[in-house]
Structure formats: structure tokens, C-alpha cells
């Protein structure tokens, strides 16, 4: 696929190029400091050789502990030792964690330096690589500190995807399902019908990566700073982040988002916002994508505590979540975290676990 996208941002347009020769294109840029997932560097050392042989390569473990405010001074010191300057570039190679670290450093180091992105996970390629938004953790609170700092260039290559295991692929597909659900029932149903081919047909996968970014593009251009219409892109995320926190990140992000969308269906049905037909239409695909993780124990107290800390909340005792309506529209909703809300969430996890075990 040779198509490209141009994304408008507050600092000007940036570009997403679909290119098999992405590494060659990135290696042609001068004065680049590479921040790369250590596992990716090992798996793709041949492919990435032109970039890994540079004078400034910082290899990091892609862990939530490294994506923490407390680790940033160490990374800054390493880049300074490597001679970084204001007119140099950072290049992130990896998935969302490496993206978040690089973006935060780009926004704050020397009051801002350019960064570029070569995403190697499906989740990053189909979702997080555009939108300017990146966050890091502080203490035990996930994604609480962050910036809106777009990259100057994104290169997407399908050559990295074969090294991903099925769990990582399904994590990315979770984000695809999210944006297609937001696009409308017909869009979601089309992806649901093509679900199997995503894992067997590389061209079909690239087609849906491109389509996911096309769907996301107008939301992030209209509301780059996440103050209005872009909020809908958090479908599944408030619940998903709470699942990640309650399970000590035992559920991969995109699968937690998949389960979070399913929780949203349960809550929306329980409060009368959506009907059984919407639940039936979407649930089978969501649970198929979340298989293997539906029986992971989710302690309700930890789940609700994490949900209450979500930065999108606007008042105490409430949760700002994104729920489906009967007409298929996905919209933000502020719900009281009361006994009914707790019961609906607990009922969901109990029934999903029973179904998984059956």
C-alpha cells in the first residue's frame, strides 16, 4: 500500500506514509536520536540495521515502569550524553509505550524538539500514531501526565507485523473495532465479517489500518485537544484503563479496551440507553477478540477506584464514560458510580467469566 495521509495539527500538518521501505526513509533523516524498544531491536536487527548503527541509540524495555515520570530525568541525561541539540530529531521505534516516552521527551526537552515515529505494533499503527496525544504514568496512576505533541512524520510498514503474536494482534484489532463502532453499525459489522481475514491476509490488515486512521482523522483534526467531539474516541477506554489497573496490567491494552466496550454495552443496556439488539450485534465479535482474558479476575474495589481516578471525570462520585445508544451512536455519558452502576459492572465480569469457562 502506497497511500499516505496528511493530518492537521496546531503546529502544522504531519504526514503518515505507508511504505515497505520505511526504515530506509527514516535512516535518510540527519541528526536522529533513536529511542527503540529493546525487544523490537533484537527481533528486527537486520531490518533496522541502518537505524541501530547510528551514534545515538537508546534501547529501552517497553514497560509501564519505564513509562513513568520518575524515569524521565534518566532518559534526558542519556540523550544529553549523546549530544542532543535543539535542531536534532527523536525517532521512536516500537509501540505505544516507546511512543509515549519519546513524545513526552520531545515536548519537554529544550522546550520542544522534533520527533518522528516508526510504529511496530498494530495498536500503534492503527490508532495511537496519530492524534498528538501521549501520556505517561506518575506513581500508581496511569496516563495522568502528558502532552499534545504531534510527530513530524509517521512511517507505517507491514513488515513488522509478522513478528507479533496473536495476543498483540488482537490488542490492535481492539482499537480497530473501537473506531469502526464509532463510525457506525455498518462499519463495525463490515469489520466483524472480515475479522478472520485480518489474521490471514496482510493486505486486508493494511487496508483496515488505513481505514481506522481515516475514521479517526476528522475527530482529531476538529478537536485536537480532546475538549469535545474527540471524547467519543475514548469508547472502551475508561473501563479498559480500570481493567488494566485492577489486574496489574495483566490484560493487554487493546484487549482491555475490547472488554471495556463490552462493559459499556452492559451498562448501557442496564440503564436503558441501548437495547438487546445492539448488545447481540456487537458482543460476539468483542468477546471473540477478548478470548483468553475474559476470566482474568477483576477485583471490583480496585476497578472502581481506578475508574474514579480517570482524568476524564468531571465530578466526585461520577464516571465519565462513552456508551452506545439504541440508534448505534456512541456518545459520552456522565454516570453516577452508585450501587446500580457497581452491580452492572460486577454482573458483567461474573457473566463473562462464566461464559468463558463454559
C-alpha positions as CSV (number, residue, x, y, z in Angstrom):
1,X,0.0,0.0,0.0
2,X,1.5,3.4,-1.0
3,X,-1.3,5.7,0.3
4,X,-0.5,8.4,2.7
5,X,-2.4,10.7,5.0
6,X,-1.9,14.3,6.0
7,X,-3.1,15.3,9.5
8,X,-3.7,18.9,10.5
9,X,-2.4,19.9,13.9
10,X,-1.8,23.1,16.0
11,X,1.9,23.1,14.8
12,X,1.1,22.4,11.2
13,X,0.4,19.3,9.2
14,X,2.2,16.0,9.7
15,X,2.2,13.0,7.4
16,X,1.6,9.3,7.6
17,X,3.3,7.3,4.9
18,X,2.5,3.6,4.2
19,X,5.8,2.3,2.9
20,X,7.7,-1.0,2.9
21,X,10.9,0.9,2.8
22,X,10.1,2.9,5.9
23,X,13.4,2.1,7.5
24,X,15.3,3.5,4.5
25,X,13.2,6.6,4.6
26,X,13.8,7.2,8.3
27,X,17.5,6.5,8.0
28,X,17.9,9.3,5.4
29,X,17.0,11.9,8.1
30,X,20.0,13.7,9.6
31,X,20.8,14.2,13.3
32,X,18.5,11.5,14.6
33,X,18.5,10.1,18.1
34,X,16.7,6.7,18.2
35,X,14.6,5.5,21.1
36,X,13.8,1.9,20.4
37,X,12.0,-1.0,22.2
38,X,14.8,-3.4,23.1
39,X,12.8,-6.4,22.0
40,X,12.0,-4.8,18.7
41,X,15.7,-4.0,18.2
42,X,16.6,-7.7,18.7
43,X,13.7,-9.2,16.6
44,X,14.4,-6.8,13.7
45,X,18.1,-6.2,14.0
46,X,18.6,-6.9,10.3
47,X,15.7,-4.7,9.1
48,X,16.6,-1.9,11.5
49,X,20.4,-2.1,11.0
50,X,20.6,1.3,9.2
51,X,19.0,3.0,12.2
52,X,20.6,0.9,15.0
53,X,24.1,1.6,13.7
54,X,23.8,5.3,14.4
55,X,25.7,7.3,17.1
56,X,22.7,7.8,19.4
57,X,20.5,4.7,20.1
58,X,18.7,4.4,23.4
59,X,17.3,0.9,23.8
60,X,14.6,0.6,26.5
61,X,12.4,-2.1,27.9
62,X,8.8,-1.3,26.8
63,X,7.3,-1.5,30.3
64,X,4.8,0.6,32.3
65,X,7.5,1.2,34.9
66,X,9.7,2.8,32.3
67,X,6.8,5.0,31.1
68,X,6.8,6.9,34.3
69,X,7.5,10.5,35.2
70,X,10.2,9.3,37.7
71,X,12.3,7.7,34.8
72,X,12.3,10.8,32.6
73,X,15.4,12.5,34.1
74,X,17.5,9.4,33.5
75,X,16.4,9.4,29.8
76,X,17.1,13.1,29.5
77,X,20.6,12.5,30.9
78,X,21.3,9.7,28.4
79,X,20.3,11.9,25.5
80,X,22.4,14.8,26.7
81,X,25.4,12.4,26.9
82,X,24.7,11.5,23.3
83,X,24.9,15.2,22.3
84,X,21.3,16.0,21.5
85,X,20.7,19.5,20.3
86,X,17.6,21.7,19.7
87,X,17.6,21.2,16.0
88,X,18.0,17.4,16.2
89,X,15.2,14.8,15.9
90,X,14.0,12.0,18.1
91,X,12.8,8.8,16.4
92,X,10.6,6.4,18.3
93,X,10.6,2.7,17.1
94,X,8.2,0.4,18.9
95,X,4.7,0.6,20.2
96,X,2.7,2.9,22.4
97,X,5.0,2.9,25.4
98,X,8.0,3.9,23.4
99,X,5.8,6.5,21.6
100,X,4.6,8.0,25.0
101,X,8.2,8.2,26.3
102,X,9.5,9.8,23.1
103,X,6.6,12.2,22.8
104,X,7.0,13.4,26.4
105,X,10.7,13.9,26.0
106,X,10.1,15.7,22.7
107,X,7.6,18.1,24.3
108,X,9.8,19.0,27.3
109,X,13.4,18.6,26.4
110,X,14.9,22.0,25.4
111,X,11.3,23.3,25.4
112,X,10.5,21.1,22.4
113,X,12.3,19.2,19.7
114,X,11.1,17.4,16.7
115,X,10.1,13.7,16.9
116,X,9.2,11.0,14.3
117,X,7.6,7.6,14.7
118,X,8.1,4.2,13.2
119,X,5.4,2.2,14.9
120,X,6.0,-1.6,15.0
121,X,2.8,-2.7,16.8
122,X,-0.6,-3.0,15.2
123,X,-2.1,-1.0,18.0
124,X,0.2,1.9,17.4
125,X,-0.1,1.7,13.6
126,X,-3.9,1.7,13.6
127,X,-4.6,4.2,16.4
128,X,-2.1,5.9,18.6
129,X,0.3,7.1,15.9
130,X,-1.9,10.0,15.0
131,X,-3.7,12.4,17.3
132,X,-0.9,14.3,19.1
133,X,-1.9,12.8,22.4
134,X,0.6,10.9,24.6
135,X,0.7,10.3,28.3
136,X,3.0,8.8,31.0
137,X,2.3,7.4,34.4
138,X,3.0,9.0,37.8
139,X,3.2,6.8,40.9
140,X,0.4,4.3,40.6
141,X,-1.8,6.5,38.4
142,X,-1.8,5.6,34.7
143,X,-1.5,8.2,31.9
144,X,-2.0,11.2,34.3
145,X,0.8,13.4,32.9
146,X,1.0,14.2,29.2
147,X,1.1,16.5,26.2
148,X,-0.4,17.1,22.8
149,X,2.8,17.0,20.7
150,X,2.4,15.6,17.2
151,X,5.2,13.8,15.4
152,X,6.5,15.5,12.2
153,X,6.4,12.2,10.3
154,X,4.9,8.7,10.8
155,X,6.1,5.7,8.7
156,X,3.9,2.5,8.6
157,X,5.3,-0.7,7.3
158,X,3.6,-4.1,7.4
159,X,7.0,-5.8,7.6
160,X,7.0,-5.6,11.4
161,X,3.6,-7.2,11.9
162,X,4.5,-10.9,11.2
163,X,6.7,-10.9,14.4
164,X,3.7,-10.0,16.6
165,X,1.9,-12.9,18.4
166,X,-1.8,-13.3,18.2
167,X,-2.4,-11.5,21.5
168,X,-0.6,-8.4,20.3
169,X,-2.5,-8.5,17.0
170,X,-5.8,-8.8,18.8
171,X,-4.8,-5.9,21.0
172,X,-4.5,-3.8,17.9
173,X,-7.7,-5.1,16.5
174,X,-9.5,-3.9,19.7
175,X,-8.7,-0.4,18.7
176,X,-9.9,-1.1,15.1
177,X,-13.2,-2.4,16.5
178,X,-13.5,0.8,18.6
179,X,-13.2,3.3,15.7
180,X,-15.4,1.2,13.4
181,X,-18.0,1.1,16.2
182,X,-17.8,4.9,16.4
183,X,-18.1,5.1,12.6
184,X,-21.5,3.3,12.8
185,X,-23.1,-0.1,12.8
186,X,-22.4,-0.8,9.1
187,X,-18.7,0.0,9.6
188,X,-18.5,-2.2,12.7
189,X,-20.4,-5.1,11.0
190,X,-18.1,-4.9,7.9
191,X,-15.0,-5.3,10.1
192,X,-16.7,-8.1,12.1
193,X,-17.4,-10.0,8.9
194,X,-13.7,-9.6,7.8
195,X,-12.4,-10.4,11.3
196,X,-10.8,-13.7,10.3
197,X,-9.1,-12.3,7.2
198,X,-7.2,-9.7,9.3
199,X,-5.0,-12.5,10.6
200,X,-4.5,-14.4,7.3
201,X,-4.3,-11.6,4.7
202,X,-1.6,-9.0,5.2
203,X,-3.2,-6.7,2.5
204,X,-6.5,-6.9,4.3
205,X,-4.8,-5.9,7.5
206,X,-3.1,-2.9,5.9
207,X,-6.4,-1.9,4.4
208,X,-8.1,-1.8,7.8
209,X,-5.1,0.0,9.4
210,X,-5.6,2.7,6.8
211,X,-9.3,2.8,7.2
212,X,-9.0,3.1,11.0
213,X,-6.8,6.1,10.6
214,X,-9.1,7.7,8.1
215,X,-12.0,7.3,10.5
216,X,-10.0,8.8,13.4
217,X,-8.6,11.7,11.3
218,X,-11.7,14.1,11.3
219,X,-12.1,13.7,15.1
220,X,-8.6,14.7,16.0
221,X,-8.5,17.5,13.5
222,X,-11.7,19.0,14.8
223,X,-10.8,18.6,18.4
224,X,-7.0,18.0,18.8
225,X,-7.0,18.9,22.5
226,X,-9.8,16.4,23.4
227,X,-12.3,19.0,24.7
228,X,-15.4,18.0,22.7
229,X,-16.2,15.6,19.9
230,X,-12.9,13.7,20.2
231,X,-14.1,12.4,23.6
232,X,-16.0,9.7,21.7
233,X,-12.7,8.0,20.8
234,X,-12.5,7.0,24.5
235,X,-15.1,4.3,23.9
236,X,-14.0,1.4,25.9
237,X,-11.0,3.2,27.4
238,X,-12.2,4.4,30.8
239,X,-13.4,0.9,31.6
240,X,-10.3,-0.6,29.8
241,X,-7.8,1.5,31.8
242,X,-9.6,0.5,35.0
243,X,-9.3,-3.2,34.0
244,X,-5.6,-2.7,33.3
245,X,-5.0,-1.1,36.7
246,X,-7.2,-3.6,38.6
247,X,-5.3,-6.6,37.1
248,X,-1.8,-5.0,37.4
249,X,-1.7,-4.8,33.6
250,X,-2.4,-8.5,33.2
251,X,-4.7,-7.7,30.3
252,X,-3.1,-6.1,27.2
253,X,-4.3,-2.6,26.4
254,X,-6.3,-3.2,23.3
255,X,-7.9,-6.3,24.7
256,X,-8.7,-4.3,27.9
257,X,-10.4,-1.8,25.6
258,X,-12.3,-4.6,23.9
259,X,-13.6,-5.8,27.2
260,X,-14.2,-2.2,28.2
261,X,-16.5,-1.8,25.2
262,X,-18.4,-4.9,26.3
263,X,-18.7,-3.5,29.8
264,X,-20.1,-0.3,28.2
265,X,-22.7,-2.4,26.4
266,X,-23.8,-4.0,29.7
267,X,-24.0,-0.6,31.5
268,X,-25.9,1.0,28.6
269,X,-28.4,-1.9,28.5
270,X,-28.8,-1.8,32.2
271,X,-29.7,1.9,32.4
272,X,-32.0,1.6,29.3
273,X,-29.7,3.6,27.0
274,X,-29.4,0.8,24.4
275,X,-31.4,-2.4,23.6
276,X,-30.7,-6.1,23.4
277,X,-30.3,-5.9,19.6
278,X,-27.2,-3.7,19.9
279,X,-25.7,-5.9,22.6
280,X,-26.3,-9.0,20.5
281,X,-24.9,-7.4,17.3
282,X,-21.6,-6.4,18.9
283,X,-20.9,-8.8,21.7
284,X,-19.9,-11.9,19.9
285,X,-17.1,-10.1,18.0
286,X,-15.9,-8.3,21.1
287,X,-15.8,-11.5,23.1
288,X,-14.1,-13.3,20.3
289,X,-11.3,-10.7,20.3
290,X,-11.1,-10.8,24.1
291,X,-10.9,-14.6,24.4
292,X,-8.4,-15.9,26.8
293,X,-8.7,-12.8,29.1
294,X,-12.4,-12.8,30.0
295,X,-11.7,-15.0,33.1
296,X,-8.9,-12.8,34.4
297,X,-10.1,-11.8,37.9
298,X,-11.1,-8.1,38.1
299,X,-11.4,-7.0,41.8
300,X,-14.4,-4.6,41.9
301,X,-13.0,-2.3,44.5
302,X,-9.7,-1.8,42.6
303,X,-11.7,-1.5,39.3
304,X,-14.0,1.2,40.7
305,X,-11.1,3.0,42.4
306,X,-9.2,3.1,39.2
307,X,-12.3,4.3,37.3
308,X,-12.7,7.1,39.8
309,X,-9.2,8.4,39.1
310,X,-9.7,8.6,35.4
311,X,-8.7,12.1,34.2
312,X,-11.8,12.5,32.1
313,X,-14.0,12.6,35.2
314,X,-15.6,15.9,35.9
315,X,-17.0,15.5,39.4
316,X,-16.8,13.3,42.5
317,X,-19.0,10.3,42.7
318,X,-19.4,10.1,38.9
319,X,-17.6,8.5,36.0
320,X,-17.3,10.0,32.5
321,X,-17.7,7.1,30.1
322,X,-18.6,6.5,26.5
323,X,-21.7,4.4,25.9
324,X,-23.7,3.1,22.9
325,X,-27.2,4.3,22.2
326,X,-30.0,2.3,20.6
327,X,-29.5,4.1,17.2
328,X,-26.0,2.9,17.1
329,X,-24.5,6.3,18.0
330,X,-21.6,6.2,20.5
331,X,-21.6,9.2,22.9
332,X,-20.1,10.4,26.1
333,X,-22.1,10.0,29.3
334,X,-21.7,11.0,32.9
335,X,-22.9,8.3,35.2
336,X,-23.2,8.2,39.0
337,X,-21.0,5.5,40.4
338,X,-23.7,4.1,42.7
339,X,-24.9,0.7,43.7
340,X,-26.7,0.2,40.3
341,X,-23.5,1.1,38.4
342,X,-21.4,-1.2,40.6
343,X,-23.9,-4.1,40.2
344,X,-24.0,-3.8,36.4
345,X,-20.2,-3.9,36.2
346,X,-19.9,-6.8,38.6
347,X,-22.7,-8.7,36.8
348,X,-20.7,-8.2,33.5
349,X,-17.5,-9.7,34.9
350,X,-19.2,-12.6,36.5
351,X,-21.2,-13.5,33.4
352,X,-18.2,-13.0,31.0
353,X,-16.1,-15.3,33.2
354,X,-18.8,-18.0,33.4
355,X,-19.3,-17.9,29.6
356,X,-15.5,-18.1,29.0
357,X,-15.3,-21.2,31.3
358,X,-18.2,-22.9,29.7
